[in-house]
Amino acid sequence: MSSIEPGTWMESKTTPGAYLEVLAVTDDGGVTVRCDGKTTNTTKQYLRATWIPMGDDS
């Protein structure tokens, strides 16, 4: 599985054509992302469960 780090682009597992960009990652697993022009905070756990890193064939 690819690591989640700033600059990573991800595609939704459930919504074709939905993408987000990872902007920042904190040591405690927090992640800031941009999706549809909006910035929000989430967790690595959530991203791994619902999004696939672009170019990841697993």
DSSP file (Angstrom, degrees, kcal/mol; ACC not computed):
  #  RESIDUE AA STRUCTURE BP1 BP2  ACC     N-H-->O    O-->H-N    N-H-->O    O-->H-N    TCO  KAPPA ALPHA  PHI   PSI    X-CA   Y-CA   Z-CA
    1    1 A M              0   0    0      0, 0.0     2,-0.0     0, 0.0    55,-0.0   0.000 360.0 360.0 360.0 137.9    0.0    0.0    0.0
    2    2 A S        -     0   0    0      1,-0.1     2,-0.1    51,-0.1    54,-0.0  -0.345 360.0-110.8 -68.8 150.7    1.3    3.5   -0.9
    3    3 A S        -     0   0    0      1,-0.0     2,-0.7    -2,-0.0    -1,-0.1  -0.472  24.1-122.4 -78.7 156.4    2.1    5.9    1.9
    4    4 A I        +     0   0    0     -2,-0.1    40,-0.0    49,-0.0    -1,-0.0  -0.897  51.1 144.5-101.7 114.4   -0.1    8.9    2.5
    5    5 A E    >   -     0   0    0     -2,-0.7     3,-2.2    17,-0.1    17,-0.3  -0.940  57.0 -65.6-145.2 163.4    2.0   12.0    2.2
    6    6 A P  T 3  S+     0   0    0      0, 0.0    17,-0.2     0, 0.0     3,-0.1  -0.234 120.5  29.5 -53.8 137.0    1.7   15.6    1.0
    7    7 A G  T 3  S+     0   0    0     15,-3.1     2,-0.3     1,-0.3    16,-0.1   0.261  85.3 135.2  95.5 -11.2    1.2   15.7   -2.8
    8    8 A T    <   -     0   0    0     -3,-2.2    14,-2.9    14,-0.2     2,-0.4  -0.541  43.5-150.7 -72.1 132.4   -0.5   12.3   -2.9
    9    9 A W  E     -A   21   0A   0     -2,-0.3    45,-3.4    12,-0.2     2,-0.3  -0.872  15.9-168.6-101.6 138.6   -3.6   12.3   -5.2
   10   10 A M  E     -AB  20  53A   0     10,-2.7    10,-2.2    -2,-0.4     2,-0.4  -0.938  13.3-146.3-130.8 151.0   -6.3    9.8   -4.3
   11   11 A E  E     -AB  19  52A   0     41,-3.0    41,-3.0    -2,-0.3     8,-0.2  -0.929  30.8-105.9-116.3 140.1   -9.5    8.5   -5.9
   12   12 A S  E     - B   0  51A   0      6,-2.5    39,-0.2     3,-0.4     5,-0.2  -0.340  15.3-146.1 -63.0 139.5  -12.7    7.6   -4.1
   13   13 A K  S    S+     0   0    0     37,-2.5    -1,-0.1     1,-0.1    38,-0.1   0.738  99.3  29.8 -74.4 -23.7  -13.4    3.9   -3.8
   14   14 A T  S    S+     0   0    0     36,-0.5    -1,-0.1     1,-0.2    37,-0.1   0.617 114.2  57.3-113.8 -17.2  -17.2    4.5   -4.1
   15   15 A T  S >  S-     0   0    0      3,-0.1     3,-2.0     0, 0.0    -3,-0.4  -0.861  76.6-141.4-122.7  96.7  -17.6    7.6   -6.2
   16   16 A P  T 3  S+     0   0    0      0, 0.0     3,-0.1     0, 0.0    -3,-0.1  -0.270  88.0  22.0 -55.7 136.2  -16.0    7.4   -9.7
   17   17 A G  T 3  S+     0   0    0      1,-0.3     2,-0.6    -5,-0.2    -6,-0.0   0.467  90.0 125.1  86.0   0.8  -14.4   10.7  -10.7
   18   18 A A    <   +     0   0    0     -3,-2.0    -6,-2.5    -6,-0.2     2,-0.3  -0.849  35.4 172.8 -96.1 124.8  -14.0   12.0   -7.1
   19   19 A Y  E     -A   11   0A   0     -2,-0.6    17,-0.4    -8,-0.2     2,-0.3  -0.898  14.1-171.8-129.2 155.8  -10.4   12.9   -6.3
   20   20 A L  E     -A   10   0A   0    -10,-2.2   -10,-2.7    -2,-0.3     2,-0.4  -0.976  15.7-137.8-142.8 159.9   -8.6   14.6   -3.5
   21   21 A E  E     -AC   9  34A   0     13,-2.3    13,-2.3    -2,-0.3     2,-0.5  -0.970  19.3-129.6-118.1 131.5   -5.1   15.9   -2.9
   22   22 A V  E     + C   0  33A   0    -14,-2.9   -15,-3.1    -2,-0.4    11,-0.2  -0.697  28.1 175.5 -78.8 123.2   -3.2   15.4    0.4
   23   23 A L  E     -     0   0A   0      9,-3.2     2,-0.3    -2,-0.5    10,-0.2   0.822  61.0  -0.9 -97.3 -39.0   -1.9   18.8    1.6
   24   24 A A  E     - C   0  32A   0      8,-1.6     8,-2.7   -19,-0.1     2,-0.4  -0.995  53.5-156.4-154.6 150.8   -0.4   18.0    5.0
   25   25 A V  E     - C   0  31A   0     -2,-0.3     6,-0.2     6,-0.2     2,-0.2  -0.998  13.3-150.8-131.5 134.4    0.1   15.0    7.4
   26   26 A T    >   -     0   0    0      4,-2.9     3,-1.6    -2,-0.4    -2,-0.0  -0.641  28.5-112.1-101.2 162.4    0.6   15.3   11.1
   27   27 A D  T 3  S+     0   0    0      1,-0.3    -1,-0.1    -2,-0.2    -2,-0.0   0.757 114.8  58.5 -62.9 -25.8    2.6   12.9   13.4
   28   28 A D  T 3  S-     0   0    0      2,-0.0    -1,-0.3     1,-0.0    -3,-0.0   0.309 126.3 -93.9 -90.7  10.6   -0.6   11.8   15.1
   29   29 A G  S <  S+     0   0    0     -3,-1.6    15,-2.1     1,-0.3    16,-0.2   0.475  78.0 141.9  95.1   2.2   -2.3   10.6   11.9
   30   30 A G  E     - D   0  43A   0     13,-0.2    -4,-2.9    14,-0.1     2,-0.4  -0.511  30.2-165.3 -76.4 147.6   -4.2   13.7   11.0
   31   31 A V  E     -CD  25  42A   0     11,-2.5    11,-3.0    -6,-0.2     2,-0.5  -0.999  14.7-151.1-137.6 134.5   -4.4   14.7    7.3
   32   32 A T  E     +CD  24  41A   0     -8,-2.7    -9,-3.2    -2,-0.4    -8,-1.6  -0.925  27.7 177.9-103.0 128.6   -5.4   17.9    5.6
   33   33 A V  E     -CD  22  40A   0      7,-2.8     7,-2.4    -2,-0.5     2,-0.5  -0.868  26.1-140.0-129.0 160.6   -6.9   17.4    2.1
   34   34 A R  E     +CD  21  39A   0    -13,-2.3   -13,-2.3    -2,-0.3     2,-0.4  -0.991  26.5 166.5-121.8 126.2   -8.3   19.4   -0.7
   35   35 A C  E >  S- D   0  38A   0      3,-2.6     3,-1.8    -2,-0.5   -15,-0.1  -0.991  70.6  -5.5-139.9 127.8  -11.4   18.0   -2.5
   36   36 A D  T 3  S-     0   0    0    -17,-0.4     3,-0.1    -2,-0.4    -1,-0.1   0.835 129.7 -57.4  57.3  34.1  -13.6   20.0   -4.9
   37   37 A G  T 3  S+     0   0    0      1,-0.2     2,-0.4     0, 0.0    -1,-0.3   0.472 115.5 113.5  79.1   1.2  -11.7   23.2   -4.0
   38   38 A K  E <   -D   35   0A   0     -3,-1.8    -3,-2.6     2,-0.0     2,-0.4  -0.873  57.5-142.7-109.7 140.7  -12.4   22.8   -0.3
   39   39 A T  E     +D   34   0A   0     -2,-0.4     2,-0.3    -5,-0.2    -5,-0.2  -0.844  29.5 160.4-102.0 135.6   -9.9   22.1    2.4
   40   40 A T  E     -D   33   0A   0     -7,-2.4    -7,-2.8    -2,-0.4     2,-0.4  -0.958  34.4-116.8-148.0 164.1  -10.7   19.8    5.3
   41   41 A N  E     +D   32   0A   0     -2,-0.3    -9,-0.2    -9,-0.2     2,-0.2  -0.846  41.0 145.5-105.9 142.7   -9.1   17.7    8.0
   42   42 A T  E     -D   31   0A   0    -11,-3.0   -11,-2.5    -2,-0.4     2,-0.3  -0.719  40.5 -91.6-149.8-160.6   -9.5   13.9    8.3
   43   43 A T  E  >  -D   30   0A   0    -13,-0.2     4,-2.1    -2,-0.2   -13,-0.2  -0.891  21.6-122.0-127.1 158.0   -7.4   10.9    9.3
   44   44 A K  H  > S+     0   0    0    -15,-2.1     4,-2.8    -2,-0.3     5,-0.2   0.882 114.1  58.7 -61.2 -37.9   -5.1    8.4    7.6
   45   45 A Q  H  > S+     0   0    0    -16,-0.2     4,-1.5     1,-0.2    -1,-0.2   0.922 107.2  45.5 -58.8 -46.1   -7.5    5.6    8.8
   46   46 A Y  H  > S+     0   0    0      2,-0.2     4,-1.8     1,-0.2     5,-0.2   0.927 112.6  50.7 -63.4 -45.4  -10.4    7.2    7.0
   47   47 A L  H  X S+     0   0    0     -4,-2.1     4,-2.6     1,-0.2    -2,-0.2   0.914 109.5  49.9 -61.2 -43.1   -8.5    7.8    3.8
   48   48 A R  H  < S+     0   0    0     -4,-2.8    -1,-0.2     1,-0.2    -2,-0.2   0.828 113.0  48.3 -64.5 -30.5   -7.2    4.2    3.7
   49   49 A A  H  < S+     0   0    0     -4,-1.5    -1,-0.2    -5,-0.2    -2,-0.2   0.792 128.0  19.7 -78.8 -28.6  -10.8    2.9    4.2
   50   50 A T  H  < S+     0   0    0     -4,-1.8   -37,-2.5    -3,-0.2   -36,-0.5   0.520 115.4  55.1-124.9  -6.9  -12.4    5.1    1.5
   51   51 A W  E  <  -B   12   0A   0     -4,-2.6   -39,-0.2   -39,-0.2    -1,-0.1  -0.929  59.5-145.4-132.1 154.0   -9.8    6.3   -1.0
   52   52 A I  E     -B   11   0A   0    -41,-3.0   -41,-3.0    -2,-0.3     2,-0.1  -0.977  27.2-117.5-119.5 127.3   -7.2    4.8   -3.2
   53   53 A P  E >   -B   10   0A   0      0, 0.0     3,-2.0     0, 0.0   -43,-0.3  -0.406  41.2-103.2 -60.8 136.6   -3.9    6.5   -3.9
   54   54 A M  T 3  S+     0   0    0    -45,-3.4   -45,-0.2     1,-0.3     3,-0.1  -0.374 107.9  21.4 -62.3 135.6   -3.6    7.2   -7.6
   55   55 A G  T 3  S+     0   0    0      1,-0.3     2,-0.7    -3,-0.1    -1,-0.3   0.459  89.6 131.4  84.9   1.0   -1.2    4.8   -9.4
   56   56 A D    <   -     0   0    0     -3,-2.0    -1,-0.3     1,-0.1    -4,-0.0  -0.797  36.4-172.4 -90.3 117.1   -1.7    2.2   -6.6
   57   57 A D              0   0    0     -2,-0.7    -1,-0.1     1,-0.2    -3,-0.0   0.346 360.0 360.0 -91.8   6.1   -2.5   -1.2   -8.2
   58   58 A S              0   0    0      0, 0.0    -1,-0.2     0, 0.0    -2,-0.0   0.492 360.0 360.0 -80.9 360.0   -3.3   -3.0   -4.9
